[in-house]
Amino acid sequence: MEEPRPELKADPDERRDAPDFDELVPLEELVTGDRTRDDFFDAVLGLDSPTTASDVADLAGHGVDAAREYLEWFERLGVVAQVTDSPATYERNQEYLNWRRVQRLRDQYTEDELIDLLEKTAERDEAFAEEFGAEFPDAVTITAHAAHIDRSIEEVWRDVSAWKTVRRRISLLERALQTDSNDTAGQRTTA
């Protein structure tokens, strides 16, 4: 290994004074996520009610000014919607996120693959309906069903949650199969 150039070496006075390691920013604070944008994006994806920029900053682990800038940018993109002005609150735009999921499905799968996925998912939906004796998940009273079949409330809740996920997946797959205005539902798009 080569010696550093003289201007890069500490002089005798600098060597005498030990560095104050307490003054350094802890590593955990420097490396909290892949990128600031991703930290804020993850934070807004978790929103389930109108939230202030300050609260989003706390969720992302960054400053309020950065939160305001990213929230304004996410609003322009359609990821969030501003709900109130004073104080400014934002909520996740679920329709935008659903649209993005539909686009990804169209990009990743052919029409035949989407139909196959829809058929398999519809079969799971029918199995859940039969298991619970109900047409849709919200018709299931979790505590009553758990007592009726002698299973824990948590187990029934998990199954009902899985059924709701299946229903959302069916909706997204059906939307991905619908022919859009450019008649490109069966074609993969390039991103």
N, C-alpha and C positions, 0 to 999 in steps of 0.2 A: 504494500500500500504506500502511496506517495505522501509525502509531507504536504500539508496545506501551504498555500502561498503566505508569505509573511504578513500581508495585510489582513488575512483571515485568522491569524493566531492572536490569542489574548496576550496583552502586554503584561509585564510583571505586576502592575497595580490591579489589573482585572483578575489575575490569578490568585491574588492574595484574598480578595473578597469572594466568599462562597455565594453562589446564587441563592436567592430567597425563593425556594420552591413553593412556599405558601402563596406567593404572588401570582403563580401560574394558574391559568384556567384549568380546572379538572378535565381530564380526557373525556369523561362521560358527557360533559357539556359541549365539547367540540364535535363529538361524533354521536349525534342523537338520531340521525336518519340518513337515508341516501342523499336527499336534497331537501332544501327548505320547502320547495313546491310540493314535494311528495308528503311532507309532514302535514302541510295545510290541507292537501287533498284528502289524506286519510282522516283528518279531523272533520272535514265537512261531510264526508261519507257517513260518519257516525252520528250526524245530527238527526234528532227525531222531533225537534221542536225549534221554534225561532230562538236564535242564539246571538248574543252580542259578539262584536269583534274581540273584546277582551276575553270572553270565555273560549272563543275559537283559538286565540293566542295561547291560552293555558293548555288547551287540548293538544295543540301542535308543539308546544314547548318553545315558542318563539315570542317576539315582541308584538305589541298591539299595533304599532305602525305597519309592520310587515303583514299582520293579519288583515288590516284594512285594505292594503294594496292587493293582496291575493284574493280577498273576498270580492273586491270590485272587478278584478280580472275574471274570477270564476263566474260572477254574475253576467259579464259580457259574453262568456262562453255558454251560459245556460246551465251550469252545474248547480248554482244556488240561485235563489230568488230573495231579494230584499223584501222583508215583510213590513217593517216600520222604519221611520226616519229618525226619531229622536227618543231613545237611542236607536241607532241603526241595528236591526236584527236581521238575521239571514236564516233561511232554511234550505235543506237539500231539495233539489228539483228532481223528484223521483221519475217524472216522465222523461226527462233528458237521459237519466241513467238507464231507463228501460230502452229508450231509443238506441243508446250506445250498445247495449247488450244484443239487441236485435241486429244491429249492423255487424257486430262481431260474429254472431251466429251465421249470418249470410256470407261473411268473409271466410269462415272456417269450414263450412259444410256445403255440400251440394244439395240440391233440392231433394234428391233421393235419400241422402243421409239425414236431412231434417225430417223427412216423412218417417223414416225408421225410428229416429229419436222420439218423435211425437207419438208413434204407435206404442213404443215401450213405456213412455211416460203415462200415456192414457191407461195402459194396463195397470200400472201402479195405482193410479187414481181410482180405478174400479175396485182394485183389491182393498184399498183403504175404505171406500164407501161400503163395501161388503163387511169388512171387519167391524166398522163402527155402526152399521145399520143406519147410515145417514147419507144425504145427497151431497153435503158439503161440510168442510171442517168446522165452520162456525156453528153448525147445528149440534155439535157434540158438547155436552156438559161434562167437563173433564172429571170432576169429583164423582159425579153419579156413575159415569162409565167405569171409572177405576174401581168403585165399590161393587158394581154389578159383575165385573169380570175378575175380581180379586187380584188386581195389579196395583202397583203404586201409582200415586198421582203423577209423580215425575215421569214414569214410563209412558203413561197415557199422554201426558203433555208433550213428550218428545215425539211420539207417533203423530199426534195432531199437528205439531209444528212441521214434521216431515211432510205430512199431507198438504199443508198450506204451501210448502216449498214446491211440491209437485204441481199444484194448481198454478202457481206463478210461472213455473217452467213451461207448462202447457200454453199459457197465454203468450209467453215470449216466442215459443216455437211456432205457434199459429201466426203471430205477427210476422215472423221471419219468412213464412211461406206465402204470405199475402203478396200479390203482385203490386208493386208500387207504380207510380205514375210513369216511370220509364220502362216498365215491364222487365225489371231486372231481378226479380225474386229468385229465379233459378240460377243466376249467374253469380260468380264470386266477384267482389269488387276489389280493386287494388288500392291499398292504403299507403 
